[in-house]
Amino acid sequence: MYMIAQKNIKVLKQLKEIFTQLEDLYESEQNLSVTTQHTIKITEFCSKLTAVLHSCRLEDLRVIYAICSIGYHERGERHYYENNTREIIELELSESEEELLKKHSKYIEFLNEEELSDYFLSRVRLTQDLNEGMKILKLI
Amino acid sequence: MIVSIMIQETPFFYDVIDEVGNNLYKLQLEFGQWLSEIEGNHPFKKYTEIIESNGEVSFAGYINIYGPDAFIGWVNVEKYGEKVAVKIKNDTHLTPAVTIHF
């Protein structure tokens, strides 16, 4: 699986870029600064996301899912009650990159391409998970 | 059999074999028990610390982080070793035979 992860570095960077843009757009939507242009941009980035996902095979999508899961579940989180902020905790990891990828793809074993694509299309935030997952796996 | 898993007021629908549907609540309890026995980093857990305004660490440990899809993934992979439950994508006007709440 690690070889597939390495092969997909370009795709992972594309996904990071798309989700970074989407997160900014959704955040400004929450700040009520929505315009038609804004909505068009969200649609545009969602289309780009769909295109990137469709270029991936099932095994690519499984690995990308696992990388995101690693980035989220293999890091801790420290919440500061006073100012409602959070910071990432880098935990000690004992498993190899391959072991981590297998662990985090175990429960999606039976999902098909459409189901995995739907998962990514339903996500609003993924940049941090992708980034941390790629760091843990030494893909950046 | 169509079942729903509720997250607060939002239902998530799945098409499952009868055995899963008829034992859905028991499976939910078993899943919780199974998860409570897992130690360390896991796809359904996250290490979390809460720091109070006086600097005190009021919590430091693993919390369970999972949704209906994770539970169904566990049913398929861990319990049955095959795809016995499938997420339903277009779920308007569905009436589930069984509902559980997360």
gemmi code that builds the backbone of each chain (N, CA, C; Angstrom):
import gemmi

chains = {
    "A": [
        ("MET", (0.825, -1.208, 0.000), (0.000, 0.000, 0.000), (0.865, 1.267, 0.000)),
        ("TYR", (2.039, 1.191, 0.605), (2.877, 2.391, 0.665), (3.331, 2.822, -0.718)),
        ("MET", (3.568, 1.858, -1.585), (3.959, 2.199, -2.958), (2.838, 2.955, -3.661)),
        ("ILE", (1.604, 2.543, -3.416), (0.447, 3.234, -4.003), (0.367, 4.660, -3.446)),
        ("ALA", (0.635, 4.817, -2.164), (0.634, 6.148, -1.543), (1.669, 7.059, -2.219)),
        ("GLN", (2.861, 6.512, -2.434), (3.921, 7.304, -3.071), (3.538, 7.679, -4.503)),
        ("LYS", (2.886, 6.746, -5.168), (2.461, 6.977, -6.556), (1.408, 8.074, -6.650)),
        ("ASN", (0.690, 8.291, -5.554), (-0.414, 9.249, -5.534), (-0.081, 10.585, -4.874)),
        ("ILE", (1.208, 10.896, -4.732), (1.591, 12.151, -4.077), (1.004, 13.354, -4.808)),
        ("LYS", (1.020, 13.302, -6.122), (0.484, 14.430, -6.904), (-1.023, 14.582, -6.648)),
        ("VAL", (-1.725, 13.463, -6.621), (-3.178, 13.485, -6.363), (-3.442, 14.029, -4.956)),
        ("LEU", (-2.640, 13.589, -4.001), (-2.815, 14.051, -2.614), (-2.625, 15.566, -2.535)),
        ("LYS", (-1.641, 16.076, -3.257), (-1.409, 17.533, -3.256), (-2.569, 18.257, -3.930)),
        ("GLN", (-3.103, 17.662, -4.988), (-4.273, 18.271, -5.652), (-5.460, 18.326, -4.695)),
        ("LEU", (-5.679, 17.224, -3.984), (-6.801, 17.170, -3.040), (-6.609, 18.196, -1.928)),
        ("LYS", (-5.382, 18.327, -1.460), (-5.092, 19.319, -0.401), (-5.431, 20.720, -0.881)),
        ("GLU", (-5.037, 20.998, -2.098), (-5.283, 22.336, -2.666), (-6.777, 22.592, -2.802)),
        ("ILE", (-7.502, 21.593, -3.308), (-8.952, 21.742, -3.499), (-9.645, 21.931, -2.161)),
        ("PHE", (-9.299, 21.111, -1.185), (-9.975, 21.215, 0.119), (-9.608, 22.514, 0.836)),
        ("THR", (-8.396, 23.006, 0.651), (-8.012, 24.294, 1.242), (-8.911, 25.396, 0.696)),
        ("GLN", (-9.118, 25.381, -0.623), (-9.980, 26.386, -1.250), (-11.427, 26.230, -0.780)),
        ("LEU", (-11.903, 24.987, -0.725), (-13.288, 24.734, -0.307), (-13.507, 25.175, 1.132)),
        ("GLU", (-12.539, 24.893, 2.008), (-12.679, 25.280, 3.409), (-12.775, 26.792, 3.549)),
        ("ASP", (-11.959, 27.511, 2.779), (-12.016, 28.990, 2.812), (-13.369, 29.482, 2.332)),
        ("LEU", (-13.876, 28.857, 1.274), (-15.167, 29.284, 0.712), (-16.309, 28.984, 1.686)),
        ("TYR", (-16.277, 27.802, 2.307), (-17.345, 27.445, 3.257), (-17.282, 28.344, 4.488)),
        ("GLU", (-16.071, 28.734, 4.875), (-15.930, 29.598, 6.044), (-16.505, 30.980, 5.750)),
        ("SER", (-16.248, 31.493, 4.561), (-16.794, 32.811, 4.230), (-18.300, 32.731, 4.024)),
        ("GLU", (-18.802, 31.543, 3.667), (-20.252, 31.319, 3.566), (-20.888, 31.452, 4.944)),
        ("GLN", (-20.181, 30.945, 5.950), (-20.705, 31.026, 7.305), (-20.666, 32.457, 7.827)),
        ("ASN", (-19.750, 33.247, 7.272), (-19.675, 34.654, 7.659), (-20.664, 35.499, 6.872)),
        ("LEU", (-21.587, 34.817, 6.196), (-22.683, 35.453, 5.456), (-22.215, 36.381, 4.344)),
        ("SER", (-21.032, 36.109, 3.799), (-20.613, 36.949, 2.677), (-20.775, 36.164, 1.377)),
        ("VAL", (-21.961, 35.575, 1.238), (-22.223, 34.714, 0.080), (-22.656, 35.538, -1.108)),
        ("THR", (-22.032, 35.288, -2.222), (-22.451, 35.932, -3.468), (-22.622, 34.841, -4.510)),
        ("THR", (-23.180, 35.209, -5.631), (-23.351, 34.240, -6.712), (-21.983, 33.720, -7.148)),
        ("GLN", (-21.021, 34.630, -7.211), (-19.662, 34.271, -7.602), (-19.085, 33.221, -6.651)),
        ("HIS", (-19.375, 33.429, -5.395), (-18.930, 32.545, -4.326), (-19.497, 31.140, -4.534)),
        ("THR", (-20.788, 31.085, -4.816), (-21.469, 29.801, -5.041), (-20.913, 29.123, -6.288)),
        ("ILE", (-20.633, 29.915, -7.306), (-20.058, 29.352, -8.544), (-18.700, 28.742, -8.252)),
        ("LYS", (-17.922, 29.421, -7.409), (-16.576, 28.922, -7.070), (-16.664, 27.599, -6.318)),
        ("ILE", (-17.613, 27.488, -5.389), (-17.779, 26.226, -4.642), (-18.101, 25.108, -5.619)),
        ("THR", (-19.024, 25.388, -6.538), (-19.418, 24.379, -7.541), (-18.218, 23.977, -8.389)),
        ("GLU", (-17.414, 24.973, -8.727), (-16.220, 24.725, -9.560), (-15.247, 23.795, -8.839)),
        ("PHE", (-15.005, 24.081, -7.565), (-14.062, 23.249, -6.811), (-14.628, 21.860, -6.544)),
        ("CYS", (-15.936, 21.764, -6.348), (-16.554, 20.444, -6.186), (-16.411, 19.639, -7.470)),
        ("SER", (-16.521, 20.307, -8.607), (-16.338, 19.610, -9.894), (-14.898, 19.145, -10.052)),
        ("LYS", (-13.965, 19.982, -9.620), (-12.535, 19.598, -9.686), (-12.292, 18.381, -8.790)),
        ("LEU", (-12.905, 18.410, -7.626), (-12.756, 17.300, -6.682), (-13.291, 16.011, -7.309)),
        ("THR", (-14.463, 16.106, -7.911), (-15.069, 14.936, -8.563), (-14.149, 14.409, -9.656)),
        ("ALA", (-13.584, 15.310, -10.428), (-12.701, 14.901, -11.525), (-11.460, 14.177, -10.990)),
        ("VAL", (-10.869, 14.715, -9.930), (-9.686, 14.077, -9.347), (-10.044, 12.690, -8.820)),
        ("LEU", (-11.169, 12.584, -8.139), (-11.582, 11.294, -7.577), (-11.852, 10.280, -8.689)),
        ("HIS", (-12.458, 10.727, -9.767), (-12.749, 9.809, -10.880), (-11.481, 9.331, -11.583)),
        ("SER", (-10.400, 10.086, -11.440), (-9.134, 9.664, -12.052), (-8.435, 8.576, -11.221)),
        ("CYS", (-8.973, 8.317, -10.018), (-8.351, 7.343, -9.110), (-9.005, 5.978, -9.242)),
        ("ARG", (-8.163, 4.938, -9.095), (-8.711, 3.587, -9.032), (-9.122, 3.286, -7.592)),
        ("LEU", (-9.790, 2.156, -7.415), (-10.257, 1.775, -6.079), (-9.102, 1.739, -5.082)),
        ("GLU", (-7.995, 1.137, -5.482), (-6.871, 1.015, -4.545), (-6.291, 2.381, -4.179)),
        ("ASP", (-6.347, 3.324, -5.123), (-5.864, 4.692, -4.834), (-6.776, 5.345, -3.790)),
        ("LEU", (-8.091, 5.196, -3.997), (-9.055, 5.820, -3.078), (-8.927, 5.224, -1.677)),
        ("ARG", (-8.687, 3.921, -1.604), (-8.513, 3.274, -0.289), (-7.303, 3.858, 0.431)),
        ("VAL", (-6.221, 4.009, -0.293), (-4.997, 4.536, 0.322), (-5.188, 5.989, 0.729)),
        ("ILE", (-5.855, 6.769, -0.110), (-6.082, 8.188, 0.218), (-6.967, 8.294, 1.463)),
        ("TYR", (-7.976, 7.449, 1.540), (-8.829, 7.405, 2.735), (-7.986, 7.100, 3.957)),
        ("ALA", (-7.118, 6.083, 3.828), (-6.284, 5.658, 4.952), (-5.342, 6.786, 5.390)),
        ("ILE", (-4.806, 7.519, 4.434), (-3.900, 8.631, 4.757), (-4.635, 9.692, 5.575)),
        ("CYS", (-5.872, 9.984, 5.172), (-6.676, 10.978, 5.917), (-6.971, 10.459, 7.328)),
        ("SER", (-7.304, 9.182, 7.418), (-7.606, 8.590, 8.725), (-6.374, 8.603, 9.622)),
        ("ILE", (-5.228, 8.301, 9.042), (-3.966, 8.356, 9.795), (-3.735, 9.770, 10.300)),
        ("GLY", (-3.943, 10.743, 9.416), (-3.716, 12.144, 9.771), (-4.614, 12.619, 10.894)),
        ("TYR", (-5.783, 12.009, 11.011), (-6.706, 12.407, 12.074), (-6.522, 11.568, 13.335)),
        ("HIS", (-6.488, 10.265, 13.198), (-6.518, 9.379, 14.373), (-5.141, 9.045, 14.957)),
        ("GLU", (-4.075, 9.292, 14.214), (-2.745, 9.041, 14.754), (-2.114, 10.324, 15.319)),
        ("ARG", (-2.880, 11.367, 15.367), (-2.476, 12.603, 16.030), (-3.446, 12.835, 17.188)),
        ("GLY", (-2.944, 13.463, 18.266), (-3.842, 13.844, 19.351), (-4.291, 15.287, 19.168)),
        ("GLU", (-5.153, 15.704, 20.058), (-5.648, 17.083, 19.981), (-5.737, 17.658, 21.388)),
        ("ARG", (-5.225, 18.866, 21.537), (-5.257, 19.535, 22.839), (-6.227, 20.705, 22.723)),
        ("HIS", (-7.274, 20.695, 23.586), (-8.275, 21.764, 23.560), (-8.013, 22.716, 24.707)),
        ("TYR", (-7.927, 24.007, 24.377), (-7.770, 25.029, 25.406), (-9.133, 25.653, 25.659)),
        ("TYR", (-9.679, 25.383, 26.843), (-11.028, 25.824, 27.181), (-11.134, 27.348, 27.165)),
        ("GLU", (-10.074, 28.017, 27.642), (-10.123, 29.475, 27.837), (-10.432, 30.223, 26.547)),
        ("ASN", (-9.718, 29.892, 25.472), (-9.934, 30.630, 24.227), (-10.467, 29.737, 23.105)),
        ("ASN", (-10.933, 28.547, 23.498), (-11.560, 27.632, 22.527), (-10.662, 27.351, 21.310)),
        ("THR", (-9.386, 27.175, 21.570), (-8.475, 26.844, 20.473), (-8.000, 25.395, 20.632)),
        ("ARG", (-7.460, 24.895, 19.536), (-6.964, 23.522, 19.563), (-5.571, 23.469, 18.969)),
        ("GLU", (-4.794, 22.536, 19.444), (-3.513, 22.295, 18.782), (-3.300, 20.795, 18.619)),
        ("ILE", (-2.511, 20.480, 17.604), (-2.252, 19.069, 17.293), (-1.176, 18.544, 18.229)),
        ("ILE", (-1.356, 17.311, 18.702), (-0.336, 16.648, 19.516), (0.305, 15.558, 18.656)),
        ("GLU", (1.617, 15.603, 18.535), (2.308, 14.538, 17.793), (2.562, 13.386, 18.760)),
        ("LEU", (1.893, 12.276, 18.490), (1.999, 11.114, 19.368), (3.138, 10.208, 18.916)),
        ("GLU", (3.635, 9.416, 19.861), (4.675, 8.460, 19.506), (4.047, 7.323, 18.706)),
        ("LEU", (4.587, 7.025, 17.553), (4.033, 5.970, 16.697), (5.028, 4.830, 16.572)),
        ("SER", (4.526, 3.624, 16.740), (5.435, 2.469, 16.704), (5.265, 1.640, 15.433)),
        ("GLU", (4.192, 1.904, 14.700), (3.930, 1.079, 13.520), (4.636, 1.635, 12.288)),
        ("SER", (4.900, 0.760, 11.349), (5.518, 1.189, 10.096), (4.470, 1.862, 9.227)),
        ("GLU", (4.922, 2.532, 8.162), (3.985, 3.177, 7.243), (2.989, 2.163, 6.679)),
        ("GLU", (3.487, 1.002, 6.299), (2.628, -0.038, 5.721), (1.599, -0.518, 6.742)),
        ("GLU", (2.038, -0.718, 7.973), (1.126, -1.175, 9.032), (0.045, -0.131, 9.294)),
        ("LEU", (0.432, 1.132, 9.289), (-0.543, 2.199, 9.506), (-1.577, 2.224, 8.380)),
        ("LEU", (-1.114, 2.095, 7.157), (-2.040, 2.118, 6.015), (-2.999, 0.932, 6.077)),
        ("LYS", (-2.517, -0.207, 6.463), (-3.390, -1.389, 6.556), (-4.400, -1.212, 7.689)),
        ("LYS", (-3.928, -0.689, 8.815), (-4.821, -0.482, 9.969), (-5.960, 0.470, 9.603)),
        ("HIS", (-5.609, 1.532, 8.888), (-6.605, 2.573, 8.613), (-7.411, 2.341, 7.340)),
        ("SER", (-7.160, 1.229, 6.687), (-8.004, 0.875, 5.539), (-8.803, -0.393, 5.824)),
        ("LYS", (-8.663, -0.921, 7.030), (-9.295, -2.201, 7.363), (-10.817, -2.143, 7.227)),
        ("TYR", (-11.433, -1.123, 7.799), (-12.897, -1.116, 7.907), (-13.593, -0.578, 6.653)),
        ("ILE", (-12.817, -0.214, 5.660), (-13.411, 0.208, 4.373), (-13.169, -0.851, 3.305)),
        ("GLU", (-12.804, -2.036, 3.738), (-12.418, -3.119, 2.817), (-13.479, -3.371, 1.744)),
        ("PHE", (-14.757, -3.273, 2.108), (-15.810, -3.647, 1.171), (-16.435, -2.460, 0.444)),
        ("LEU", (-15.908, -1.259, 0.664), (-16.477, -0.103, -0.039), (-15.982, -0.073, -1.474)),
        ("ASN", (-16.887, 0.279, -2.392), (-16.489, 0.367, -3.800), (-16.058, 1.806, -4.131)),
        ("GLU", (-15.701, 2.031, -5.392), (-15.200, 3.366, -5.796), (-16.229, 4.459, -5.538)),
        ("GLU", (-17.483, 4.166, -5.883), (-18.522, 5.179, -5.720), (-18.689, 5.539, -4.243)),
        ("GLU", (-18.709, 4.528, -3.395), (-18.903, 4.769, -1.965), (-17.736, 5.570, -1.384)),
        ("LEU", (-16.535, 5.259, -1.810), (-15.376, 6.010, -1.318), (-15.372, 7.433, -1.860)),
        ("SER", (-15.716, 7.604, -3.126), (-15.802, 8.958, -3.702), (-16.851, 9.776, -2.961)),
        ("ASP", (-17.982, 9.147, -2.664), (-19.053, 9.849, -1.932), (-18.560, 10.322, -0.575)),
        ("TYR", (-17.729, 9.509, 0.061), (-17.168, 9.907, 1.360), (-16.404, 11.223, 1.209)),
        ("PHE", (-15.520, 11.295, 0.209), (-14.718, 12.514, 0.033), (-15.577, 13.693, -0.371)),
        ("LEU", (-16.599, 13.436, -1.176), (-17.465, 14.522, -1.641), (-18.337, 15.073, -0.509)),
        ("SER", (-18.536, 14.245, 0.527), (-19.372, 14.697, 1.646), (-18.566, 15.478, 2.690)),
        ("ARG", (-17.246, 15.454, 2.577), (-16.402, 16.102, 3.567), (-16.255, 17.587, 3.285)),
        ("VAL", (-16.314, 18.377, 4.353), (-16.102, 19.818, 4.209), (-14.644, 20.159, 4.540)),
        ("ARG", (-14.115, 19.486, 5.577), (-12.728, 19.745, 5.983), (-11.892, 18.479, 5.845)),
        ("LEU", (-10.786, 18.591, 5.162), (-9.900, 17.422, 5.031), (-8.435, 17.828, 4.940)),
        ("THR", (-8.171, 19.119, 4.787), (-6.790, 19.582, 4.539), (-5.848, 19.157, 5.658)),
        ("GLN", (-6.278, 19.373, 6.898), (-5.385, 19.058, 8.017), (-5.111, 17.562, 8.081)),
        ("ASP", (-6.159, 16.760, 7.889), (-5.985, 15.305, 7.949), (-5.027, 14.840, 6.855)),
        ("LEU", (-5.213, 15.363, 5.653), (-4.329, 14.998, 4.538), (-2.896, 15.396, 4.855)),
        ("ASN", (-2.740, 16.621, 5.324), (-1.410, 17.155, 5.616), (-0.699, 16.323, 6.683)),
        ("GLU", (-1.387, 16.073, 7.778), (-0.767, 15.315, 8.866), (-0.507, 13.872, 8.454)),
        ("GLY", (-1.441, 13.295, 7.699), (-1.257, 11.923, 7.219), (-0.033, 11.820, 6.317)),
        ("MET", (0.126, 12.791, 5.445), (1.286, 12.788, 4.541), (2.574, 12.992, 5.327)),
        ("LYS", (2.534, 13.811, 6.365), (3.738, 14.012, 7.196), (4.106, 12.731, 7.920)),
        ("ILE", (3.108, 12.089, 8.527), (3.370, 10.848, 9.270), (3.962, 9.795, 8.352)),
        ("LEU", (3.459, 9.714, 7.129), (3.926, 8.693, 6.193), (5.135, 9.135, 5.383)),
        ("LYS", (5.651, 10.328, 5.727), (6.848, 10.860, 5.049), (6.623, 10.997, 3.534)),
        ("LEU", (5.429, 11.474, 3.185), (5.130, 11.714, 1.780), (5.356, 13.189, 1.420)),
        ("ILE", (5.649, 14.012, 2.415), (6.045, 15.407, 2.195), (7.233, 15.705, 3.079)),
    ],
    "B": [
        ("MET", (-33.331, -5.511, 4.410), (-34.075, -4.765, 5.436), (-33.442, -3.376, 5.550)),
        ("ILE", (-34.295, -2.364, 5.613), (-33.761, -1.005, 5.746), (-33.732, -0.609, 7.214)),
        ("VAL", (-32.586, -0.126, 7.651), (-32.443, 0.324, 9.035), (-31.937, 1.758, 9.008)),
        ("SER", (-32.150, 2.451, 10.114), (-31.580, 3.795, 10.205), (-30.779, 3.923, 11.498)),
        ("ILE", (-29.723, 4.721, 11.400), (-28.899, 5.045, 12.559), (-28.988, 6.551, 12.721)),
        ("MET", (-29.462, 6.977, 13.880), (-29.704, 8.404, 14.115), (-28.501, 9.040, 14.806)),
        ("ILE", (-28.085, 10.178, 14.256), (-27.133, 11.041, 14.951), (-27.956, 12.288, 15.290)),
        ("GLN", (-28.299, 12.427, 16.532), (-29.248, 13.446, 16.989), (-30.516, 13.307, 16.137)),
        ("GLU", (-30.862, 14.302, 15.342), (-32.107, 14.207, 14.572), (-31.879, 13.756, 13.136)),
        ("THR", (-30.652, 13.463, 12.763), (-30.345, 13.115, 11.367), (-30.236, 11.605, 11.199)),
        ("PRO", (-31.076, 11.027, 10.312), (-30.992, 9.579, 10.081), (-30.013, 9.244, 8.953)),
        ("PHE", (-29.345, 8.109, 9.126), (-28.496, 7.544, 8.068), (-29.045, 6.162, 7.788)),
        ("PHE", (-29.317, 5.892, 6.507), (-30.011, 4.649, 6.155), (-29.079, 3.612, 5.551)),
        ("TYR", (-29.353, 2.368, 5.899), (-28.542, 1.254, 5.391), (-29.458, 0.105, 5.003)),
        ("ASP", (-29.062, -0.612, 3.972), (-29.753, -1.830, 3.559), (-28.922, -2.992, 4.108)),
        ("VAL", (-29.523, -3.782, 4.997), (-28.755, -4.818, 5.695), (-29.462, -6.157, 5.578)),
        ("ILE", (-28.713, -7.238, 5.780), (-29.361, -8.550, 5.808), (-30.245, -8.631, 7.060)),
        ("ASP", (-31.229, -9.513, 7.000), (-32.208, -9.606, 8.098), (-31.554, -9.870, 9.446)),
        ("GLU", (-30.536, -10.720, 9.440), (-29.871, -11.057, 10.706), (-29.283, -9.800, 11.359)),
        ("VAL", (-28.708, -8.932, 10.559), (-28.139, -7.685, 11.097), (-29.251, -6.766, 11.585)),
        ("GLY", (-30.286, -6.623, 10.772), (-31.397, -5.751, 11.148), (-32.092, -6.202, 12.421)),
        ("ASN", (-32.272, -7.503, 12.536), (-32.986, -8.050, 13.707), (-32.143, -8.015, 14.978)),
        ("ASN", (-30.842, -7.819, 14.816), (-29.940, -7.778, 15.975), (-29.176, -6.460, 16.074)),
        ("LEU", (-29.738, -5.422, 15.489), (-28.978, -4.177, 15.348), (-28.586, -3.574, 16.701)),
        ("TYR", (-29.523, -3.572, 17.642), (-29.212, -2.979, 18.943), (-28.148, -3.813, 19.671)),
        ("LYS", (-28.275, -5.139, 19.582), (-27.270, -6.028, 20.206), (-25.891, -5.773, 19.589)),
        ("LEU", (-25.867, -5.589, 18.270), (-24.601, -5.303, 17.587), (-24.030, -3.967, 18.049)),
        ("GLN", (-24.908, -3.005, 18.258), (-24.451, -1.693, 18.750), (-23.780, -1.847, 20.116)),
        ("LEU", (-24.387, -2.647, 20.990), (-23.814, -2.860, 22.328), (-22.487, -3.601, 22.213)),
        ("GLU", (-22.461, -4.589, 21.336), (-21.228, -5.370, 21.152), (-20.121, -4.489, 20.604)),
        ("PHE", (-20.454, -3.619, 19.683), (-19.487, -2.687, 19.115), (-18.902, -1.794, 20.207)),
        ("GLY", (-19.771, -1.275, 21.065), (-19.311, -0.417, 22.162), (-18.371, -1.165, 23.097)),
        ("GLN", (-18.707, -2.391, 23.413), (-17.881, -3.222, 24.290), (-16.527, -3.498, 23.624)),
        ("TRP", (-16.566, -3.857, 22.354), (-15.345, -4.135, 21.590), (-14.435, -2.910, 21.579)),
        ("LEU", (-15.038, -1.748, 21.346), (-14.252, -0.507, 21.254), (-13.634, -0.143, 22.604)),
        ("SER", (-14.353, -0.450, 23.668), (-13.849, -0.097, 25.004), (-12.602, -0.905, 25.366)),
        ("GLU", (-12.413, -2.029, 24.673), (-11.255, -2.885, 24.977), (-10.033, -2.566, 24.113)),
        ("ILE", (-10.193, -1.642, 23.194), (-9.071, -1.297, 22.314), (-8.184, -0.244, 22.969)),
        ("GLU", (-6.889, -0.472, 22.911), (-5.958, 0.487, 23.508), (-5.121, 1.163, 22.420)),
        ("GLY", (-4.752, 2.385, 22.672), (-3.853, 3.079, 21.754), (-4.577, 3.701, 20.578)),
        ("ASN", (-3.801, 4.132, 19.600), (-4.363, 4.802, 18.420), (-5.174, 3.811, 17.591)),
        ("HIS", (-6.292, 4.268, 17.087), (-7.203, 3.391, 16.353), (-8.066, 4.243, 15.434)),
        ("PRO", (-8.518, 3.704, 14.289), (-9.384, 4.483, 13.389), (-10.692, 4.967, 14.014)),
        ("PHE", (-11.068, 4.425, 15.190), (-12.314, 4.879, 15.821), (-12.054, 5.619, 17.136)),
        ("LYS", (-10.808, 6.049, 17.351), (-10.495, 6.741, 18.609), (-9.597, 7.944, 18.325)),
        ("LYS", (-9.526, 8.871, 19.298), (-8.597, 10.003, 19.156), (-8.098, 10.397, 20.534)),
        ("TYR", (-6.785, 10.550, 20.637), (-6.205, 10.996, 21.903), (-6.517, 12.476, 22.077)),
        ("THR", (-7.068, 12.819, 23.238), (-7.549, 14.184, 23.462), (-7.128, 14.682, 24.834)),
        ("GLU", (-6.749, 15.950, 24.905), (-6.474, 16.603, 26.185), (-7.329, 17.858, 26.272)),
        ("ILE", (-7.837, 18.115, 27.469), (-8.593, 19.354, 27.687), (-7.860, 20.160, 28.761)),
        ("ILE", (-7.508, 21.387, 28.409), (-6.773, 22.264, 29.332), (-7.720, 23.363, 29.810)),
        ("GLU", (-7.931, 23.419, 31.113), (-8.831, 24.430, 31.685), (-8.151, 25.802, 31.692)),
        ("SER", (-8.898, 26.832, 32.010), (-8.359, 28.196, 31.964), (-7.261, 28.430, 32.997)),
        ("ASN", (-7.224, 27.600, 34.045), (-6.152, 27.739, 35.040), (-4.942, 26.874, 34.710)),
        ("GLY", (-4.953, 26.262, 33.519), (-3.822, 25.429, 33.078), (-3.947, 23.971, 33.473)),
        ("GLU", (-4.964, 23.648, 34.261), (-5.128, 22.261, 34.712), (-5.553, 21.379, 33.540)),
        ("VAL", (-4.987, 20.185, 33.472), (-5.393, 19.210, 32.457), (-6.570, 18.432, 33.028)),
        ("SER", (-7.773, 18.774, 32.587), (-8.952, 18.144, 33.180), (-9.265, 16.794, 32.538)),
        ("PHE", (-8.718, 16.552, 31.369), (-8.903, 15.245, 30.719), (-7.712, 14.953, 29.836)),
        ("ALA", (-7.249, 13.718, 29.855), (-6.170, 13.299, 28.944), (-6.381, 11.812, 28.689)),
        ("GLY", (-6.810, 11.517, 27.484), (-7.053, 10.102, 27.174), (-7.702, 9.962, 25.814)),
        ("TYR", (-8.099, 8.740, 25.501), (-8.699, 8.459, 24.201), (-10.219, 8.591, 24.280)),
        ("ILE", (-10.777, 9.268, 23.293), (-12.237, 9.319, 23.184), (-12.644, 8.556, 21.925)),
        ("ASN", (-13.852, 8.027, 21.942), (-14.364, 7.322, 20.767), (-14.829, 8.335, 19.739)),
        ("ILE", (-14.368, 8.158, 18.516), (-14.773, 9.049, 17.414), (-15.211, 8.141, 16.274)),
        ("TYR", (-16.492, 8.002, 16.096), (-16.974, 7.170, 14.999), (-18.379, 7.600, 14.628)),
        ("GLY", (-18.764, 7.282, 13.418), (-20.119, 7.579, 12.970), (-20.796, 6.301, 12.528)),
        ("PRO", (-21.979, 6.399, 11.963), (-22.695, 5.216, 11.503), (-21.905, 4.396, 10.485)),
        ("ASP", (-21.184, 5.061, 9.598), (-20.415, 4.335, 8.575), (-19.330, 3.475, 9.214)),
        ("ALA", (-18.715, 3.976, 10.276), (-17.669, 3.204, 10.961), (-18.271, 1.964, 11.611)),
        ("PHE", (-19.418, 2.140, 12.239), (-20.111, 1.001, 12.861), (-20.460, -0.050, 11.811)),
        ("ILE", (-20.992, 0.399, 10.689), (-21.350, -0.530, 9.610), (-20.088, -1.197, 9.050)),
        ("GLY", (-19.007, -0.446, 8.948), (-17.732, -1.022, 8.509), (-17.297, -2.144, 9.442)),
        ("TRP", (-17.468, -1.927, 10.736), (-17.150, -2.962, 11.744), (-18.053, -4.182, 11.574)),
        ("VAL", (-19.342, -3.959, 11.359), (-20.280, -5.078, 11.152), (-19.820, -5.899, 9.939)),
        ("ASN", (-19.514, -5.226, 8.852), (-19.135, -5.946, 7.628), (-17.801, -6.676, 7.773)),
        ("VAL", (-16.795, -5.960, 8.272), (-15.428, -6.499, 8.253), (-15.147, -7.398, 9.458)),
        ("GLU", (-15.478, -6.880, 10.647), (-15.095, -7.587, 11.878), (-16.084, -8.710, 12.228)),
        ("LYS", (-17.383, -8.422, 12.086), (-18.389, -9.407, 12.511), (-18.691, -10.463, 11.447)),
        ("TYR", (-18.830, -10.019, 10.199), (-19.295, -10.956, 9.168), (-18.233, -11.311, 8.118)),
        ("GLY", (-17.222, -10.500, 7.959), (-16.204, -10.799, 6.954), (-16.729, -10.679, 5.533)),
        ("GLU", (-17.875, -10.052, 5.364), (-18.425, -9.809, 4.025), (-19.388, -8.625, 4.103)),
        ("LYS", (-19.794, -8.171, 2.893), (-20.617, -6.955, 2.850), (-22.070, -7.312, 3.100)),
        ("VAL", (-22.506, -7.207, 4.347), (-23.877, -7.545, 4.722), (-24.711, -6.288, 4.945)),
        ("ALA", (-24.057, -5.128, 4.868), (-24.755, -3.861, 5.095), (-24.199, -2.826, 4.129)),
        ("VAL", (-25.120, -2.107, 3.475), (-24.723, -1.127, 2.465), (-25.404, 0.205, 2.756)),
        ("LYS", (-24.648, 1.277, 2.607), (-25.249, 2.603, 2.834), (-26.215, 2.917, 1.688)),
        ("ILE", (-27.351, 3.505, 2.013), (-28.306, 3.902, 0.987), (-28.063, 5.372, 0.671)),
        ("LYS", (-27.856, 5.653, -0.625), (-27.460, 7.005, -1.021), (-28.659, 7.948, -1.133)),
        ("ASN", (-29.649, 7.561, -1.896), (-30.827, 8.423, -2.082), (-31.897, 7.962, -1.112)),
        ("ASP", (-31.974, 8.686, 0.012), (-32.761, 8.145, 1.118), (-34.042, 8.926, 1.419)),
        ("THR", (-34.596, 9.555, 0.404), (-35.843, 10.280, 0.679), (-36.996, 9.274, 0.784)),
        ("HIS", (-37.913, 9.538, 1.679), (-39.141, 8.748, 1.871), (-38.885, 7.290, 2.236)),
        ("LEU", (-37.828, 7.043, 2.984), (-37.580, 5.672, 3.421), (-38.164, 5.456, 4.812)),
        ("THR", (-38.721, 4.269, 5.009), (-39.226, 3.912, 6.338), (-38.410, 2.744, 6.857)),
        ("PRO", (-37.567, 2.993, 7.843), (-36.723, 1.904, 8.331), (-37.512, 0.918, 9.186)),
        ("ALA", (-37.097, -0.357, 9.103), (-37.732, -1.383, 9.944), (-37.201, -1.278, 11.369)),
        ("VAL", (-35.966, -0.813, 11.488), (-35.295, -0.711, 12.794), (-34.518, 0.601, 12.841)),
        ("THR", (-34.504, 1.225, 14.002), (-33.708, 2.457, 14.193), (-32.918, 2.340, 15.486)),
        ("ILE", (-31.641, 2.695, 15.412), (-30.855, 2.827, 16.645), (-30.305, 4.257, 16.706)),
        ("HIS", (-29.876, 4.641, 17.885), (-29.390, 6.011, 18.081), (-27.953, 6.006, 18.559)),
        ("PHE", (-27.140, 6.876, 17.970), (-25.752, 7.033, 18.427), (-25.645, 8.261, 19.296)),
    ],
}
model = gemmi.Model(1)
for chain_id, residues in chains.items():
    chain = gemmi.Chain(chain_id)
    for i, (resn, *xyz) in enumerate(residues, 1):
        res = gemmi.Residue()
        res.name, res.seqid = resn, gemmi.SeqId(i, " ")
        for name, pos in zip(("N", "CA", "C"), xyz):
            atom = gemmi.Atom()
            atom.name, atom.element = name, gemmi.Element(name[0])
            atom.pos, atom.b_iso = gemmi.Position(*pos), 0.0
            res.add_atom(atom)
        chain.add_residue(res)
    model.add_chain(chain)
structure = gemmi.Structure()
structure.add_model(model)
structure.setup_entities()
